[in-house]
């Protein structure tokens, strides 16, 4: 009796293909003052600034967009696209790990842009989005929602649209907290994504102080209503700092209670 041939072990794909149309999280970030830069600075100066933006996008994409827990060899959960003065960020799907990658990506990107003195504001939303890379077709309501929300913001930062707040997973993220966001007409409470800050026991006050210094320096080249953006941003970062310090105090109080209880 002949022995049957051994079946070849199927190799895993290096990446899992993205669905073209599906529910996903979408981020939109706008570089502020781009038109003013074009009139005030030389073409080469603007080009140098945009190269900094492109470098930030590339470095964030390479580190924070990868799903290291995937069963495939390499799975990318987030893709980022830079077009003119706008950055679009898309997730693979609606899963928690994709959301976590998105928040980490956009938080780190915001921190990087602030560090380079580049003012920006943005938002994330959720819904059905088509990403047809082969035919360069990209459209969906969440992109519109994210764009329109960031248009309303009167501070430099990242807000969360109501469609993305429907996911309970987003409330567990260490970079997200609720803030009464200043808008072009009044203010409203929204979840926001803190720039490069973890609101946990690992919070570092110095990180936020450095961000505030960077934002305050932007005042040198602005006046009038643009300075209101900066003032509102510093107030927002002060709030981030207060949240972080409150968490550290709670951790310290809890530690002291345990120490006193064991003595």
C-alpha positions in Angstrom: 0.0 0.0 0.0 1.4 3.3 -1.1 1.7 6.0 1.4 -0.2 9.2 0.6 1.7 12.3 -0.1 2.1 14.7 2.7 0.1 17.8 2.3 2.3 20.9 2.1 1.8 23.2 5.0 0.0 26.3 3.9 2.1 29.4 4.3 0.6 32.3 6.1 0.1 35.5 4.2 2.5 38.2 5.1 -0.4 40.6 5.4 -4.2 40.2 5.7 -5.9 42.1 2.9 -8.1 45.1 3.7 -11.8 45.1 2.8 -12.5 47.9 0.3 -15.8 49.0 1.9 -16.4 48.4 5.6 -17.1 50.1 8.9 -13.8 51.7 10.1 -12.4 54.6 12.2 -11.3 57.6 10.2 -9.1 60.5 11.3 -8.6 63.9 9.7 -5.9 66.3 10.7 -5.5 69.7 9.2 -2.2 71.7 9.3 -3.3 75.2 10.3 -2.2 78.4 8.6 -1.1 76.7 5.4 -2.5 79.5 3.2 -0.7 82.1 5.3 2.5 80.1 5.0 2.3 80.1 1.2 2.1 83.9 1.2 4.4 84.7 4.0 7.2 82.2 3.5 9.3 81.2 0.4 8.3 78.0 -1.5 11.4 76.2 -0.2 10.6 77.2 3.5 7.1 75.7 3.1 8.6 72.6 1.5 10.9 72.2 4.5 7.9 72.4 6.9 5.9 69.9 4.9 8.9 67.5 4.8 8.8 67.6 8.7 5.1 66.7 8.5 5.8 63.9 6.1 8.6 62.6 8.3 6.2 62.6 11.3 3.6 60.7 9.4 6.1 58.2 8.1 7.7 57.5 11.5 4.3 57.2 13.3 3.0 54.9 10.5 6.0 52.6 10.8 5.8 52.1 14.6 2.2 52.6 15.8 0.1 51.2 12.9 1.2 47.6 13.1 -0.8 44.9 14.9 1.9 42.9 16.6 -0.7 40.4 18.0 -1.9 39.4 14.6 -1.8 35.8 13.5 -0.4 36.9 10.1 3.3 37.7 9.8 2.7 41.4 9.5 -0.7 43.1 9.8 -1.1 46.9 9.4 -4.2 48.2 11.2 -3.7 51.8 10.3 -2.8 53.7 7.1 -2.0 57.4 6.9 -2.1 59.6 3.8 -0.7 63.1 3.4 -2.2 65.3 0.8 -1.3 69.0 0.7 -2.0 70.3 4.2 -4.3 67.5 5.3 -3.5 64.1 6.9 -6.1 61.3 6.6 -5.8 58.3 8.9 -7.8 55.1 8.3 -8.2 51.8 10.2 -8.5 48.4 8.7 -11.8 47.7 10.4 -13.9 48.3 13.5 -12.1 46.0 15.9 -10.6 47.2 19.2 -7.0 46.6 18.2 -7.5 48.8 15.1 -9.0 51.6 17.3 -6.1 51.3 19.7 -3.6 51.6 16.9 -5.5 54.6 15.5 -5.5 56.4 18.9 -1.8 55.7 19.5 -0.9 56.9 16.0 -2.9 60.1 16.1 -1.7 60.9 19.7 1.9 60.4 18.7 1.5 62.3 15.5 0.0 65.3 17.3 2.8 65.3 19.8 5.4 65.2 17.0 3.7 68.1 15.1 3.6 70.2 18.3 7.3 69.4 18.9 8.1 70.8 15.4 6.0 73.9 16.1 3.4 73.0 13.6 -0.2 74.0 14.6 -2.9 71.5 13.8 -6.3 70.3 14.7 -8.3 67.2 13.8 -11.0 64.7 14.7 -11.8 61.0 14.4 -15.2 59.5 13.4 -16.6 56.1 12.6 -18.8 54.5 9.9 -18.7 52.9 6.5 -15.7 54.0 4.4 -14.5 52.9 1.0 -10.8 52.7 0.5 -10.1 51.5 -3.1 -6.4 51.9 -3.3 -6.2 50.3 -6.7 -8.5 52.8 -8.3 -7.7 55.8 -6.0 -11.3 55.9 -4.8 -11.8 57.1 -1.2 -15.1 58.2 0.3 -17.5 57.8 3.2 -19.5 59.7 5.8 -16.9 59.3 8.6 -14.4 61.3 6.6 -16.9 64.1 6.2 -17.8 63.9 9.9 -14.2 64.1 11.0 -13.5 67.0 8.7 -16.5 69.0 9.8 -15.8 68.5 13.5 -12.2 69.7 13.2 -13.5 72.7 11.2 -15.5 73.7 14.3 -12.6 73.4 16.8 -11.2 76.6 18.2 -8.0 75.0 19.6 -5.2 72.9 18.4 -5.9 69.3 19.3 -7.9 66.2 18.3 -11.6 65.6 19.2 -13.7 62.5 18.9 -16.9 62.6 16.9 -20.1 61.2 18.4 -20.1 58.3 15.9 -16.7 57.1 17.4 -17.9 57.6 21.0 -20.5 54.8 20.5 -17.7 52.2 21.0 -17.2 51.5 24.7 -13.6 50.5 23.9 -12.7 54.1 23.3 -13.4 55.1 26.9 -10.7 52.7 28.1 -7.9 54.3 26.2 -5.2 55.9 28.3 -4.8 58.9 26.0 -8.5 59.9 25.9 -10.5 62.1 28.2 -13.5 64.4 28.1 -13.0 68.1 27.6 -15.3 71.1 27.1 -13.9 72.0 23.7 -14.0 75.6 22.5 -15.8 75.8 19.2 -16.3 78.6 16.7 -19.7 79.0 18.2 -19.6 78.4 21.9 -18.3 75.1 23.4 -19.3 71.5 23.8 -18.0 68.5 25.7 -16.2 65.9 23.5 -13.7 63.1 24.1 -10.3 64.3 23.1 -7.0 62.5 22.3 -4.1 63.9 24.4 -0.9 64.5 22.4 1.7 61.9 23.4 0.5 61.6 26.9 -0.6 58.5 28.9 -3.1 59.5 31.6 -2.0 56.7 33.9 0.5 56.2 36.7 3.2 56.6 34.0 2.2 60.2 33.4 5.1 62.7 33.2 4.4 66.3 34.0 7.5 67.4 32.2 6.1 66.1 28.9 3.1 68.4 29.0 5.2 71.4 30.2 7.4 70.9 27.1 4.3 70.9 24.9 3.0 74.0 26.5 6.4 75.8 25.9 6.2 74.7 22.2 2.7 76.0 21.8 3.4 79.3 23.6 6.3 79.9 21.2 3.8 79.9 18.4 2.5 83.3 19.7 5.6 85.0 18.2 4.2 84.7 14.7 0.6 85.3 15.4 -1.8 88.0 16.6 -5.6 88.7 16.8 -7.9 85.7 16.5 -5.1 83.2 15.9 -3.7 83.9 19.3 -7.1 82.8 20.7 -6.4 79.4 19.3 -3.1 79.3 21.1 -4.6 80.5 24.4 -7.3 77.9 24.1 -4.7 75.2 23.4 -2.6 76.1 26.4 -5.7 76.0 28.5 -6.5 72.5 27.1 -2.9 71.3 27.8 -3.1 72.7 31.3 -6.3 70.5 31.7 -4.3 67.5 30.4 -1.7 68.2 33.0 -4.2 68.5 35.8 -5.8 65.2 34.8 -2.4 63.5 34.9 -1.4 65.0 38.2 -4.7 64.0 39.7 -4.1 60.4 38.6 -0.6 60.4 40.1 -2.1 61.7 43.4 -4.7 59.0 43.5 -2.0 56.4 42.9 0.1 57.9 45.7 -2.8 58.0 48.1 -3.7 54.4 47.3 -0.1 53.3 47.9 0.1 55.2 51.2 -3.2 53.5 52.4 -1.8 50.1 51.5 1.5 50.9 53.3 -0.3 52.1 56.4 -2.6 49.1 56.4 0.2 46.7 56.3 2.2 48.4 59.1 
